Amino acid sequence: MNIQENKNTVFAAVEAATQEANCPKNSVSVIAVTKYVDSSLAKELVKAGVQHIGENRVDKFLDKYQALSSENVTWHLIGSLQRRKVKEVINYVDYFHALDSVKLAEEIHKRAAKPVKCFLQVNVSGEESKHGFSVDEIDAALEAMLHLDKVELVGLMTMAPFEASHEELDAIFSKTEKLRKELAARKIPHMPFTELSMGMSGDFTEAIENGSTFVRIGTAFFR
Ligand SMILES: *Cc1c(COP(=O)(O)O)cnc(C)c1O
């Protein structure tokens, strides 16, 4: 496994998809998801030029955060977060990608020392197993979060089913982008909804074609 080569390959593929989508150069941020590897490999990635690191579990997030404290890293917590763990981690998180309940938003607001950039996780595919708000739950959720000004809703996050076809991916990602635009147009304080967190190793091309601004890529860095 050659980390520098893999980094170059992934970034080139993301840039190619970005160009293909007629989006400006460097408009898509690549989050390297390091949940499969230890801190030394994560550090190698940063040395190879990766800025954004993502972890899906609190304990592993904190391990990497400590081990890479001397590096210039933007930290992403991408997995579901239990309310009781918010206080352990939230003040080290630059972006939280899996906001899936109002109660969790309330806990973040209570524990955060300053506003935290959060993605509202939405389940547009309607798949039972997926976390996140369904489309018809969003209005009430935003209403309930109006006073939680330390929860900065920068955008929407979604995950497509693992086995989705190209057409299904297009449908899910374009629906998410359409929803994001509608929410952004409302211009609600601390809810800019300018960003989209979607796309992983297997589907980032389709995600970028549909307006993603943050892709979360794990496997492709470590083969
Ligand atoms: C693991 C994970 C990823 C990365 O998936 P790959 O298929 O390995 O690229 C992205 N997002 C979340 C929430 C994850 O847990």
Ligand as a Chemical Component Dictionary entry (heavy atoms), coordinates in Angstrom:
data_LIG
# 
_chem_comp.id                   LIG 
_chem_comp.type                 NON-POLYMER 
_chem_comp.pdbx_formal_charge   0 
_chem_comp.three_letter_code    LIG 
# 
loop_
_chem_comp_atom.comp_id 
_chem_comp_atom.atom_id 
_chem_comp_atom.alt_atom_id 
_chem_comp_atom.type_symbol 
_chem_comp_atom.charge 
_chem_comp_atom.model_Cartn_x 
_chem_comp_atom.model_Cartn_y 
_chem_comp_atom.model_Cartn_z 
_chem_comp_atom.pdbx_ordinal 
LIG C1 C1 C 0 -16.901 4.382 6.505 1  
LIG C2 C2 C 0 -17.705 5.566 6.117 2  
LIG C3 C3 C 0 -17.428 6.246 4.919 3  
LIG C4 C4 C 0 -16.361 5.800 3.932 4  
LIG O1 O1 O 0 -16.795 4.680 3.220 5  
LIG P1 P1 P 0 -15.848 4.000 2.095 6  
LIG O2 O2 O 0 -16.813 3.179 1.317 7  
LIG O3 O3 O 0 -14.838 3.200 2.823 8  
LIG O4 O4 O 0 -15.259 5.093 1.290 9  
LIG C5 C5 C 0 -18.198 7.353 4.628 10 
LIG N1 N1 N 0 -19.178 7.804 5.464 11 
LIG C6 C6 C 0 -19.461 7.180 6.615 12 
LIG C7 C7 C 0 -20.539 7.725 7.491 13 
LIG C8 C8 C 0 -18.734 6.044 6.992 14 
LIG O5 O5 O 0 -19.014 5.431 8.151 15 
# 
loop_
_chem_comp_bond.comp_id 
_chem_comp_bond.atom_id_1 
_chem_comp_bond.atom_id_2 
_chem_comp_bond.value_order 
_chem_comp_bond.pdbx_ordinal 
LIG C1 C2 SING 1  
LIG C2 C3 SING 2  
LIG C2 C8 DOUB 3  
LIG C3 C4 SING 4  
LIG C3 C5 DOUB 5  
LIG C4 O1 SING 6  
LIG O1 P1 SING 7  
LIG P1 O2 DOUB 8  
LIG P1 O3 SING 9  
LIG P1 O4 SING 10 
LIG C5 N1 SING 11 
LIG N1 C6 DOUB 12 
LIG C6 C7 SING 13 
LIG C6 C8 SING 14 
LIG C8 O5 SING 15 
# 
